[in-house]
Amino acid sequence: MSSKWLFKVSEVECIRADSYGEPYDAMLTIKVVNGECHVVRLLAKVDPTRDDYREIEGKIKSMGFSQYTISRNENGTLVNSVRFVC
């Protein structure tokens, strides 16, 4: 019997915590829309560090992307910027 279902991962929920099950202090979502990678809903008690962004970009690179768009709220205004993964 052949299946008519195709499955794809289009969203990854990410949290920053010391270990699984521990309280977390930051979260974001990586979404793939029309073949493009987007980082949305970045919420953190403390601003993400350079190391945080390196880890996020490492995941994005492992998903096969060389760039992504990040949406952030700056002073009540939604700001979108394109970042390239090294």
C-alpha positions as CSV (number, residue, x, y, z in Angstrom):
1,M,0.0,0.0,0.0
2,S,1.5,3.4,-1.0
3,S,1.1,6.4,1.3
4,K,-0.1,9.7,0.1
5,W,1.3,11.5,3.1
6,L,4.5,13.5,2.9
7,F,6.1,14.8,6.0
8,K,8.3,17.8,6.5
9,V,9.7,19.7,9.5
10,S,8.8,23.4,9.1
11,E,9.2,24.7,12.6
12,V,11.6,24.2,15.5
13,E,10.9,25.5,19.0
14,C,14.1,26.4,20.8
15,I,14.7,27.2,24.5
16,R,17.8,28.3,26.4
17,A,18.2,26.2,29.6
18,D,20.9,24.5,31.5
19,S,19.4,21.1,30.7
20,Y,16.2,19.5,29.5
21,G,13.4,19.9,32.0
22,E,15.0,22.8,33.8
23,P,13.5,26.3,33.8
24,Y,14.4,28.3,30.7
25,D,15.2,32.0,30.3
26,A,14.9,32.5,26.5
27,M,12.9,31.0,23.6
28,L,12.5,31.4,19.9
29,T,11.1,29.7,16.9
30,I,12.9,28.7,13.7
31,K,10.5,28.5,10.8
32,V,10.9,27.5,7.2
33,V,8.5,29.2,4.9
34,N,8.7,28.9,1.1
35,G,12.2,27.6,1.4
36,E,13.5,30.5,3.5
37,C,14.6,30.3,7.1
38,H,13.1,32.8,9.7
39,V,13.8,33.3,13.4
40,V,10.7,34.6,15.1
41,R,9.2,35.1,18.6
42,L,12.6,35.7,20.3
43,L,11.8,36.3,23.9
44,A,14.5,36.4,26.6
45,K,14.9,37.7,30.1
46,V,18.5,38.7,29.2
47,D,19.5,39.7,25.7
48,P,21.1,36.8,23.7
49,T,24.9,36.8,23.7
50,R,27.2,36.4,20.7
51,D,27.6,32.7,21.8
52,D,23.8,32.3,21.7
53,Y,23.7,33.6,18.2
54,R,26.5,31.2,17.2
55,E,24.6,28.3,18.5
56,I,21.4,29.3,16.8
57,E,23.2,29.9,13.5
58,G,24.9,26.5,13.9
59,K,21.5,24.9,14.0
60,I,20.3,26.9,11.0
61,K,23.4,25.9,9.1
62,S,22.8,22.2,10.0
63,M,19.4,22.6,8.5
64,G,21.0,23.6,5.2
65,F,20.6,27.3,5.2
66,S,23.3,30.0,4.6
67,Q,21.1,32.9,5.7
68,Y,18.0,33.7,7.8
69,T,15.6,36.5,8.5
70,I,15.2,37.5,12.2
71,S,12.3,39.4,13.5
72,R,12.7,41.4,16.7
73,N,10.8,43.9,18.6
74,E,12.9,47.1,19.2
75,N,11.1,49.8,21.2
76,G,7.7,48.7,20.2
77,T,8.6,48.4,16.5
78,L,9.0,45.1,14.6
79,V,12.4,45.0,12.9
80,N,13.3,42.4,10.3
81,S,17.0,41.9,9.3
82,V,18.7,39.3,7.1
83,R,21.8,37.6,8.6
84,F,24.3,35.3,6.9
85,V,25.5,32.2,8.6
86,C,29.3,31.7,8.6
